[in-house]
Amino acid sequence: MLTSISGPLIPALVLYLSEVYKRHELNQRLAILFSAISLAGAFSGLLAFAILHLDGKGGKPGWRCVTYNYTSAYNDRLGIIAGSLF
């Protein structure tokens, strides 16, 4: 489900930013956007690795923590932070 949302999201953001900013301002905004996307991918992978090592803590397997609880909340918060940069 995340891929079905993030696939059209990036082109839509680029289109939106191209309508809002002038040509010389757009380069910096797009660089910030793509940097934020890269950082979000890197940190979500590290977070998933750490959570998988919580296997058995709290009576839940590690994969369940990643899938249902922590990763989606972390990505939502990171998206809000990245969105506030614009």
BELLIN-V772463 format. One record per residue. RES is the residue in one letter. OMEGA is omega in whole degrees, 0 to 359 (999 if undefined). Layout:
RES|OMEGA / RES|OMEGA
This chain:
M|180 / L|180 / T|179 / S|177 / I|185 / S|179 / G|179 / P|183 / L|184 / I|176 / P|178 / A|177 / L|178 / V|178 / L|179 / Y|181 / L|179 / S|176 / E|186 / V|187 / Y|175 / K|186 / R|182 / H|176 / E|186 / L|181 / N|181 / Q|181 / R|179 / L|176 / A|178 / I|180 / L|182 / F|175 / S|178 / A|178 / I|179 / S|179 / L|179 / A|178 / G|181 / A|183 / F|178 / S|176 / G|177 / L|179 / L|178 / A|177 / F|181 / A|182 / I|178 / L|177 / H|173 / L|185 / D|178 / G|179 / K|181 / G|178 / G|180 / K|173 / P|184 / G|181 / W|181 / R|177 / C|181 / V|188 / T|190 / Y|192 / N|197 / Y|187 / T|181 / S|179 / A|179 / Y|180 / N|177 / D|180 / R|179 / L|176 / G|178 / I|179 / I|180 / A|178 / G|180 / S|178 / L|181 / F|999
